[in-house]
Amino acid sequence: MSHAQSHLSRRALLKGAAVTGAGLVLPNWGGLAHARAAAEAAAKAKKRCILLWMNGGASQIDTFDMKPGRTTGGPFRPIQSKVNGLQVCEYLPKVGAIADKLAVIRSLKTQSPDHPDGIYHMHTCYKMNERTPHPELGAVIAKYNGNPDSDLPSFVRTGSTGNGGAGYLGPKYEPFGIDRTGRLPYFSTPYLKDEDEKKRAELFRTVEDEFGVDHKAEPFESHRTAKERAWRLLRAKGVFDISKDWPKAKDRYGDTEFGRSCFLAKKLVEAGIPFVEVGQENYDSHGDNFVVHKACMQVLDPAWSALLADLAESGQLDNTLVIWMGEVGRTPQINNRAGRDHFISAWTVVLSGGGVKGGTVYGASDADGKAVKDNPVSEGDLFATIYNALGINHRAKHYWGVRPIWLTPEGAKPIKDLL
């Protein structure tokens, strides 16, 4: 590169950049001066989503599809929820009290019975063994419902969650991970003085810009994107700080990591972040299923119910879809270790808010919960329903190289009764 070309390249870089209050040089992604206003406008125009991920797979029979009096029923007692005809587990009383906000799908019939492939399948609606790297639900929502002018990330998650990432959508939509306490990753905190950080950022962008002319590859773009996101986050990372609000909320949400994460998720979607995923652990109960599920539900019940109640009270629930699901259900049969194993023939997912009809039950399993009796729902059907609820075309077409790829498999149909 000639000296003149180099000079022009640096001038173009600085012309298309803005200097933050902290002295950092940032690219002018549509004009950072009005980025916050643009983010607020986008937040009002497009729906958001919170995924409560039950890692390991919660038992449908011990939560929302109980079988009292059957050999598969187990020891938990059902209680009547706020909705006629919908009973829930006795350890979900607070969720049951707001069941008019829930749409319970009792007829999920899926294809991937184990953890890695099930996690991938239930985050992308495609099998893991395909050659195409499909994007997770969060990446898709970030692309279609996110705002590129916002300083905040569009896809945030905490706890054990998905394993697919942004897939063919590229590094721009990769998830932004935070730990269970809500702490930001180390790279979100500058370790240099403002002036030094400014010079470092300017040099980095100049070198990357020139290097990228002759070297175009996803790892390079991923590195650059990660750095840009970290710099931009410095402007808005106060949104993640809930230390002042949490003491007033912890009694309602439960003073647990999951409860705190649910409260943080509420704050983040209210700030305009389109997708937040919160993972809860320990549902993989091959042994001592009832001890495990009782403990999990006592954490889940206050957090989930408070999240929905707070979103409803602030007027955000109509524009925020909350999903409760894991990668598999659990067997109706109780094994010789008082456990339930993986099960994909008839299990349960729950949706609420975001334009989904509350107080509804869709589909049914048979008397013992061993098979779907009415209205089977596939992974594709579930994702088509989710995407439609969020205003996204579930058959949107993308390309992996020259190969056309659709968001959901051919034949996937949204459940109109829930929308």
N, C-alpha and C positions, 0 to 999 in steps of 0.2 A: 504494500500500500504506500502511495506517495505521501509526502508531507502535506500537500494540499488536500488530498483525500482524507488524511487522518484528521486535519484541522476541521474540515467540513463535517466529518462524522461526529466529532466531539461537540461542535456547535449544534448539530441537529439533536444530539442527545440532550444537551442542556436546554435547548429551546422547548423540547417536549417534556420538560421536567418541572416540578414545583418544589419549593423549599418549605419544609414543615416548620412549625413553631419551635421544634427542638433542633432545627438546623439540618435535618436530613434531606437529601435530595431524593425526591420520589418521582416516578414517571407520571405524566399527566393523563391518568386513566379517565379521560372524559372530563377532566377539570376537577381537581380535589377541592376547589373552593366551594363547590356545590355538592360534593359527594355525600355529605350527611343528609342534605335535603332530598337528594336522589334516592338514597337508601330508604328514607322514610316514605317516599312516594311509592317505591317498589314494594315496600312492606304492606302498604294499604291495598295495592292492586293485585298482589299475588298471594296465594295461600302458602302456609308453612306446615311443617310436619315434625312431630316428635315420635321417635320409635323407642319403645320400651322393650329391650331385647332380653328375653328370658334364657340366658345361656345354659345350654345342656338340654333344654326342652321340658317345659312344665307339663304336668299331667292334666289333661282335659277333664278326666273323671273326678279329680280331686279339686276342681275349680269351678268350671262353668257347664259341664255336661255330666252331672252327677247321676249315679245309678243306685239309689237307695233300695235296699232289699235284694239286690242281685249279688251273685257271688263275686262279681267284679267291682262292687261298689266301694269296698274299703270301709274304714271306721269313721270317716268324717260325716257329720250330719249336714244335710242341706238346710238352708234358711230361705225364706221368701224374700225376694228383692223388691224393689219399688215397682217392678213391672210384673203384671199378672202373667203367670206361666213361665217365669224365669226364676229358677232357684240357683243359688250360689253356695259356695262352701261357707260353713260357719266361721271360718277364719278370714273371710272377706266381707265383714259387715258394713264397713264404710263404703266400699265399692258397690255393694248391693244397694245401699241407700241412694246412690246416684245412678242406678241402672237405666234410668230413663235417658241417659246420655250415651248408652252403650249399644253397639250393634254387634251381636255375638254370632259368629259363623261357626256352626257345629259340624260342618261336613267337609272339612279340608281333606283331600286325598292327594298325596304327593308321591314323589318318586325317589327321593334321596334319604336313606335311612340312617346314615352315620354322620358324625359331627362335622368334619371338614367339608364334605360335599353338601351336607344339609345346610350348613351356615352359608355357603356360597349360593346355593340354590334359592334359599329364602331371603337372600339379599339382592339377587339379580334376576330371578325367575328363569334362569337357565342352568343346565347341568354343568358341573365343574369340569367334566372331561372333554368339553368342546374346545376346539383350538382357539376360538375367539375369546379374548379377554373382556368379558362383559362388565359394564359398570354397575356398581351397587346402587340401590334405591337412592341413597343420599347424594351420590354424584349426579344422578339424573335430575333430581329436584334442584340441586345447586345450579345446574346448567339452565334449566327452564324457568325456575322461580327465583333464582338468585339475582343479585345486582352487581355487575362488574365494577361499578364505581364505588362500592362500599369498601371501607377499610377493614371491615370484619370478614372473617372467613365465611364461606357459604355452606360448609359441611363440617360439623363439629361432632365429635363423639368421645365418650368416656366409658371406661370399663371394657370388658371383653365383648367385642362386637363383630363386625364383618371381616371378611378375609379377601375381598375382591378389589377394593379400592375403586379408582376411577375408570379402570379398564381402557377401552378404546376412546373414551372421551378425553384422555390425556391428563397431564400433571396439573393443569389449571383447576381440576375438580377433585383432586385428591383430598381425603379427609384430614382435618386438623385435630390431632389427638390431645386431650388433656387428661391428667391423672384423676383418680377417684375423688380427690379432695377438691377438684376444680382448679388446681394450680396449672399455670401455663408452662409449656416446655421451656427449657433453658435458653433457646435461641430467641425468645421473645423479649429478653432483658439485655439491653446494651451493656457492654463491658468497657466501652471507650468513652471519652469525653465527647460532647456533642460535636465540636469542631472536627475532632479526629474521625468520628463516625461519618460525618458529612464527606470528608475527603476520601475515606475508605469506600463509601458507597459510590461516589463519582468515579473513582478508579475502577471499581468492580464492574460497573455498567459499561464503561468505555472498553475495557478488555473483553468482556463478554460479547458486546455488540460487534466488535471487530472479529473476534474468534468465530462467532456464529455465522459470518458471511460464508466461510469455507467449510465449516464443520457443523452440520445440522444432524442432531441425534437426540432422541428422547431423554437420555440421561443428562445431557447438557441443559436441555430445557427444564428438566425437573429441578436441577440444582439452582438455576436462575429463578424459577418460579418460587421455590422454597425461600430463597433469600428475600425476594420481593415481598412475599407474604409476611415475613417476619418484620421487615421494615415498616410495612403499612400497618401492621397490627400495633406497633408502638403508639400510633395515634389514638387507638380506640380500645386498648386492652383493659381500661377501667370497667368496661361492661362485664368482664368476667369476675370482678371483685364483688362478692355478695356478703362480705364479712359484716357489714353494718345491718343488713336486712335479715340475715340468717337467724340470729338469736330470737327474732320475733316469729319466725316461720317454723322453727325446728320442732316445736311441740305438735304442730299439725301434720308436718311431713314425716315426722319420726327422726330422731337424732341419729341418723345412720348415713353412711356414704351414699347409699342409693337415694335416700330422701333428700340429701343435700344436692345431689346431681339432678334430681327431678326439679327442684326449686331453681337451680341454675338454668336448666333447660327452658323453663318458663321465662326467665329473665332474658335469655338469649333470643328466643323467638319474638318476644315483645320488642327487642332491639332491632329486629329485621333479619336475623339469621334464618334462612329458609328451612334448614334441616339440622336437627340435633338427635343423636342416638345415645341412649343411656342403657348400659348393660347391668343386669343383675345376675349374680353367680349362683352355682350350686344346685341347679335343678336336675342334674344327671343322676337320678336316684335309683341306681340298680340295686342298692341295698338301703334298708331303712327309709323307704319312700315317704312314709307318713311323718316321721320325725323331721326329715329334710323339708318337706313341703309346708309343714306347720311353721317352721322357723322362717322360711322364705316368705310365706304369705303375711306373717306378722310384720315384716319389713315392707312388703309390697303394698299392703292395704292402705295405710295412712298416706304413703307417698303418692300413689296413683290417684287416690280419691281427692287429695288436696290439690294436686296438679290440675285435675279437671275442674274442680270447684273454683280455683283461682282464675283459670282461663275463662270460665263462664262469667265470673263476676266482673272481670275486666273487659268483657265483650270480645275476647280474642278466640273463644272456642269455635265459633262459626267459621273462622278463617284458619284454624289450626287443626290438622288431622293428627290424632294420637293413636298409635298402633301398639297393640300388645301381642307379641308373638315370640317364638323361638324357632329352632331349626327342625324340631320333631315334636310329636306328642309322646305319650307313654302308654304302654300296653294295658289293656283292660285286665289281663291276667296278672295276678300278684305272684311273684316268683318265690322260691324257697328261702330267700333272704329278706322277705317282707319288702321287696322292691318292685319297681316297674321298669321294663326295658324300653328301648326305642320303638316307636310306633308311628306309621305314616298312613294307615288305612282309613282313619276317621278321627280327626282331631280338631282343635279349636283355636281360632284367632279372634281378637276383639278389636273393633274400630270405634272411634268416637270423635265427634266434632267434624270440622272440615267439610260440612255439607252432607255428611252421612246421617241417615235417619236413626235417631236414638230410640231406645226402648224396643228394639227389634231382635228377633232370633231368626237366623236364616239356616236352613238345612237341618238335618237330624241324623244321628247315628241310630243303630238298632238297639234293642232292649238291653243288651250287654255291652254296647259300645264297641263291638268288634268290626263293624262295617258301616259304610254310609247307607242310610235308608232313603233319604231324600236330598235332592239338589247337591250333587258332588261339586266341589270347587277345587280347581287345579291351581298350581303356582301362578300360571299365566292369568287365570281368571282373577285371582286375588290382586295381582299387580295391575291388571287392567282396571280394576275397581279403584285401587289406590290412586293411580295416575289420573283417572277421570275425575275423582273427587277433588284433586288438586289442580284441575284445569290443564292437564298435560295429555296430549294425544298418545294413547298407548301403542299406536302403530306408527309412531314417528320413525323415519328411516335415517340411518347413519351409515357410514362406510368404514370398514377395516381394510385398508388398502383400497382395492377396487371392489371388494365384496360388500354388497348391501346387507345391512343387519337391522332388524326391527327391535323396538324396545321390549315387546312381548312376543312370544311364539305365535305362529299362525294358528288361528282358531281360538285364541284367548278372548274372552268376552267379559265385560264388566257386569257386575251383579246389579241390575237395574233396580231391584227391589230395595236396595240399600242406599240408592243415590237420590 
